[in-house]
């Protein structure tokens, strides 16, 4: 079920190599949740997804609003913070019925760089970094960890954006 819900844009143009530190798989470049879910060694993704129970009231708020934003995610398949936060993000996006066509994800190497330099365009220093974009402009980002929860932090960014655009 996860894989069917998680199909997204820009699949298949990433590089895979063995991590020099822990020997795990590193995905570098544009990836989707579907790409990540196909990698058998990424057990952190399905287990993190299954174990996370997002707040229903916040999800209800996100259902009508989150779809108006594009989301850009930078993650490290080698990174513990990405292993913690990215499965939770996937669950929240699924629960909020987020259109995956509005999601762009990039895997980074340990230097936090991507194949085509997108990391420089977005000023990526830490991963994961989750960026919300409204009408072509960045309106907020979640970097490395959350203040409260992934869904609450997304809602806070959207609320701040709404207040600034009144």
C-alpha positions in Angstrom: 0.0 0.0 0.0 2.8 2.4 0.8 4.4 2.0 -2.5 1.2 2.7 -4.5 0.5 5.8 -2.5 4.1 7.0 -2.7 4.7 7.2 -6.4 6.1 10.6 -7.2 7.9 12.7 -9.7 11.5 12.6 -10.8 12.2 8.9 -10.2 15.2 7.0 -11.5 17.9 9.6 -12.1 19.9 9.0 -8.9 23.2 7.4 -8.3 23.6 4.5 -5.8 26.9 3.7 -4.1 28.2 2.1 -1.0 28.8 4.3 2.0 32.5 4.5 2.9 31.6 4.8 6.6 29.0 2.1 7.3 28.8 0.2 4.0 25.1 1.0 3.5 23.5 2.2 0.3 23.7 5.9 -0.5 21.2 7.4 -2.9 22.4 10.6 -4.5 20.2 12.7 -6.7 16.4 13.0 -7.3 14.5 10.2 -5.6 10.9 9.3 -4.7 9.4 7.4 -1.7 8.8 4.6 -4.2 12.5 4.5 -5.0 13.4 4.4 -1.3 10.8 1.8 -0.5 12.2 -0.5 -3.2 15.6 -0.7 -1.4 15.4 -3.8 0.8 18.1 -2.5 3.2 16.1 0.6 4.0 14.1 -1.1 6.7 14.1 2.2 8.7 11.6 3.6 6.2 8.8 1.1 6.5 9.3 0.5 10.2 9.3 4.3 10.9 6.2 4.7 8.8 4.4 1.9 10.5 5.3 3.1 14.0 4.3 6.7 13.6 0.9 7.9 14.6 0.4 11.5 13.6 -2.1 13.8 15.4 -5.5 13.5 13.7 -6.6 17.0 14.4 -3.5 18.5 12.8 -3.8 16.1 9.8 -7.3 17.4 9.3 -6.0 21.0 9.2 -3.2 19.9 6.7 -5.6 18.1 4.4 -7.1 21.3 3.0 -4.0 23.4 3.1 -0.8 21.4 2.5 -1.7 20.6 -1.1 -1.3 24.3 -2.0 2.5 24.0 -1.3 5.3 22.4 -3.1 7.7 20.5 -0.9 11.4 20.0 -1.5 13.2 17.4 0.7 16.9 16.7 1.1 17.8 13.5 2.9 20.7 11.3 3.6 20.0 7.5 3.3 23.0 7.2 5.6 21.7 9.7 8.2 20.0 8.9 11.5 18.0 12.1 11.5 16.7 11.3 8.0 15.9 7.8 9.2 13.8 9.3 12.0 12.0 12.1 10.2 11.5 11.0 6.6 9.2 8.0 7.3 7.1 10.3 9.5 6.9 12.8 6.7 5.8 10.1 4.3 3.0 9.0 6.7 1.8 12.6 7.3 1.8 13.3 3.5 -0.2 10.1 2.9 -2.7 10.9 5.7 -3.1 14.5 4.4 -3.7 13.2 0.9 -0.8 15.3 -0.4 -0.4 15.2 -4.2 3.0 13.6 -4.6 3.4 15.4 -7.9 4.2 18.5 -5.8 7.0 16.8 -3.9 10.6 16.8 -5.0 13.2 14.8 -3.0 17.0 14.6 -3.3 19.3 12.1 -1.7 22.6 13.6 -0.7 26.0 12.1 0.0 27.9 12.6 3.3 29.2 16.0 2.0 25.5 17.0 1.7 25.8 17.4 -2.0 23.6 16.3 -4.9 24.5 15.1 -8.3 23.3 18.3 -10.1 24.0 21.0 -7.4 20.5 21.4 -6.1 22.0 21.4 -2.6 23.7 24.7 -3.5 20.5 26.2 -4.9 18.7 25.6 -1.6 21.7 26.2 0.7 21.6 22.7 2.3 23.9 22.4 5.3 22.0 19.7 7.3 19.7 16.8 6.5 17.0 16.1 6.4 15.8 19.5 5.2 12.1 19.9 4.3 11.3 23.1 2.5 7.8 24.5 1.9 7.3 26.6 -1.2 4.3 28.7 -2.0 4.0 30.5 -5.4 7.7 29.9 -6.1 8.9 31.3 -2.9 10.3 29.5 0.1 8.0 30.1 3.1 9.7 27.9 5.7 11.9 24.9 6.3 12.3 22.1 8.9 16.0 21.2 9.3 17.3 18.1 11.0 14.6 17.8 13.7 11.2 19.1 14.6 10.1 21.4 17.3 6.9 19.5 18.2 6.1 17.0 15.5 6.4 16.9 11.7 2.7 17.6 11.2 2.7 20.4 13.8 5.8 22.0 12.4 4.3 21.9 8.8 1.1 23.4 10.1 3.0 26.2 11.9 4.9 27.1 8.7 1.6 27.2 6.8 -0.1 29.3 9.5 2.8 31.8 9.5 2.7 32.0 5.7 -1.1 32.7 5.9 -0.6 35.4 8.4 2.1 37.1 6.3 -0.1 37.0 3.2 -3.2 38.6 4.7 
